[in-house]
Amino acid sequence: MDKDKEIECWHYEGKCLETAPEGWYGFIYSIRDDKGWYYFGKKAFVHAQKKVLSKKARAASDNPRVRVSRGTKDSGWLDYWGSCKPLLAYIAERGSTQGFHREIIKLCRDKQSLAYWETDLLIRNGVLWNDKCWNGNVAAKYFKGKIHL
């Protein structure tokens, strides 16, 4: 693996993760920069996908009454840098992801566990009170500056 790819990869248990591990739905992660700023989030390995079938495809299938095909598609997790607008703006301003570290903290087997463990991590780390944290809310319900000690 080349040096640039190693810098940008997702680190899990000291290794660079290049493929989604079998049997896992998603992961809880942290992104940290070289100045001590950080962000926590969650990401699924795949997304559900529905595709409307054409009349021709329905006629050729085993059950012509089925109108929608269901499946999954890759979520783009390998190239994911979070959904946080201030973090993404900061990366764009720097012009590079050099100096950032992406780490998978926990793997989760289902969507509900993923949501729970992200919320747990955000609350335990007090992200709403830390000025060096890019997280601006917990569970899209509790926002930085709106909750008081």
N, C-alpha and C positions, 0 to 999 in steps of 0.2 A: 504494500500500500504506500502511495506517495505521501510526502510530508503534509501537503495542503489538505489532502483528503483526511488524514489522521487528525488534523486540527479541527476540521469541521464535522467529524463524525459524532454519533451519539455514543457516549461512553457508558458501559454497564458492567459493573463488577471488574473494573480495570481493563476491560477489553473494548474494542471498537465494534459496535453492532452494525452489521451491514444488511442483514435480512431479519424479517420479523420472526421471533421465536414461535415455534409451533404451539398451539393451544392457548395463546394469550390474546386478549382483546385489544389492550392498549397499555399505556404507561403514564406514570407521573414523572415529571422532569423538573430540572432546574437549568437555567441559563445564567451564567455568571460572566462578568467582564473583569478585566485586569485592574479595575479601580475599586472593586468591592461591591458594585451594584449587582442585583440578582432579580430573577423572575422565576416563579413556579407556575406550572401548568399541567395540563393533561392532553393526551393525544391518542386517538385510536389508530391501529395499524391499517384497518380497512373500513370503508363506508358501505352501507347498504345501497344497492342501486336497483332502480326499477326501469324497465324499458318497455314501452308500448310496442306490441307486435303488429306488424302490417297484416292485412288480410291474407296475403300470400303466405306469410310465415305461420299464421294461425291455421290455415288450410293444410299446411304440410306437417303440423305437429300432431302428436298423439291425441290431444284434446283440443279441438278447434274452438271451444268456448272460452279457453284461457286467453285473456287479452293482454296480460302483462307478464313479462319474464322478470324474475327476481334473481339477484346475484350480489356479488361484492366487487369493489374495485379498490385499488391501493389508495390510501389517503394522502400520499405524498409526504409521509412522515420523515423520510431520510433528509429532505431538504427543508424541513419545517423549522422556523425560527420564532414561533409563538404568534399569538393573536393580539398582543399588546401593542397598540399604536405608538406610545412613547418609546418602547424598546425598538420597534422596527424603524422609527424615525432616527433614533440614535445610531443604529447600525448603518442606515443610509447616509447619515451625516459623516460618520467615520469613513465611509466608502469601502469598508471591508469587514469581514467577520473575524479577522485576526485579533487575538487577545480575548476571545470569548471561549467559554468551555460549556458544552452541552452534556448533561449527565442524566441518565435514567435512574430515578430513585427507587421506583417500585413498579413491577409489572402487575397488571390486573386482568382477571379472567372474564369480566363482563362490564357492561356500561354502567350499571348501578354502583359497583365497587369502585370504578374509576372516578365517578363523581364524588363518592363518599371520601375516598382517600385524598383527593385533591383538596376538598374543603377542610378535612382534618389537618393536613399539612399547612395550609394557609393560616388557620386559626392558631395552631401550635407555634408557628413562627412569628405571629403577631405582625403580619405584613401590612396591616392598615396603619401601624404606628411607626414603621421603620422608613426613614427618609431615603435610604439607599435601596429601596425595593420598588420595582416597577409595577407590581400588582396594585391595582387601584380599587379592587373590590373582592369580596368573597361571595361566591355563588350568585353573582349578579344581584345581590340583595343588600349587602352591607358594603358601604363605600367609604373610601379614605376621606377623612374630614367630616364625615356625617355621624360617626360613632365616637362617643366621648368616654374617657376613662372616669 
